[in-house]
Every structure is written in C-alpha cells, then in structure tokens.
Amino acid sequence: MVDVAAVPLVYALAMATGAVTALVSGSFFDRVGPRVLLVVPPLVALVSPLVFADHLAVVVLGIVCWGAAFGVQDSAVKAHVADLVPASRGASGYGVFAAVQGIGALVGGVVAGALVEDHVVGFAIGVAVVQAVALAMLARSVRHASPRP
C-alpha cells in the first residue's frame, strides 16, 4: 500500500504523533491520573484493521493510532508504574515492567509474524481480544489507584 521509499515518512508521522500524544497524555495524567491510559487498548485494537485496509488514508489513520498509543504508553504508563511501586523499589519496578513488556513484544511479534501474512482477519481479532482483556485489567488497576494530589 505504501511505497517503500515512503516508509520512513510514515514512521516519522507515527513518531511525531507519539511525541505530541506523550506530551498531552502526560499532562492529562498529572491532572486525572491513570484514567488517561484507558484510551490505549481501544487505540491498539484499531491499528490492525486500519493498517491492513485497501485505502491509503485508512492505512495512515492506523499509523496515527499506533503513534498515539505509543505516545500514551511512553509517558503515562511509566508514570502509572511510578505510582504503583514504592519509591524505594522504583528501579526494580521499572525493570520488571520493562522485562514483561519486552517478553510480551517478543511473543506478540512471533505470533503476529505467523498470522499476518495469511490470516489478517484472525490477527486483527486476536489483537482485539487481547486488548479487551488488557482494558479490563487496566480498568481494575485504575480503580484501585490512589488519586493524584
């Protein structure tokens, strides 16, 4: 769908979207707390059906959703981890978070690679199911989070 020469520009669009979203979501996190994170699973669930669409504008919208989800995760998720872990265990908390995130990315990448070529619909459904579970778990975490000062 996107010419190979345009891939760096599309990636730059995603990263620019992520940068802006990180600033905005970080500011929202400071005001409303981890509830801002509840937008991430729906955004991620939208990415697969959009980026595999037949129309360039829809594909670009999917890339923007991916960049936005990345931006929120890059700022607000880390702030939420900081709120959940006692300050004396901060580095350990970030280490465990990074390890789980890395293992998840590895497993997700392997599964995605196996499915995406011939089973795009199954891949998109799988992502949506995983994100529904993530949203439920995140909602529970947000409910139990201490209010922001």
Steps between C-alpha positions, in 0.01 A plus 500: 500500500777745591796528266822377663657843454218655707539263798740734686249783460216283630715396796588866561127580503443229762787627716388864468150395601651308791703800613199731504282236664764436767499868595121521506444172684773581752324826578165322528658236724621774735142629526279190488736215578516163329151524346672653197643153432153362424533636143795271419327161450230639268766687299713186468195292403433744215852482357483155335179541303607849391858432391396201290224692320489552124497881511807708576312753714370220724850350525639840602226531763613163638858625516382810686309278748814291550708814560243636745489174697881495504508857632256430782687184594835675492392763750196412704570127546837579655339759726244239607776250578665769713172546690456126554851418622644635826778753437754271668424232239467732199790361297388142565144593404615653172723198437213255546275718285761518222560124517129416477453755221799358311385139535151603394641677194706193411208259531266744328747548216537127445123445502442803279764383253338158481149639446532822307597358162207263449261570787456878526142475626599246766792722595274805538248300705780365720633850561149623585448216749836561667421871522156430653673294770760775543225760536327295770827455691589866458156612617548294816843653555367851445212443744745399771748779430544776752363836389752752366585787738 
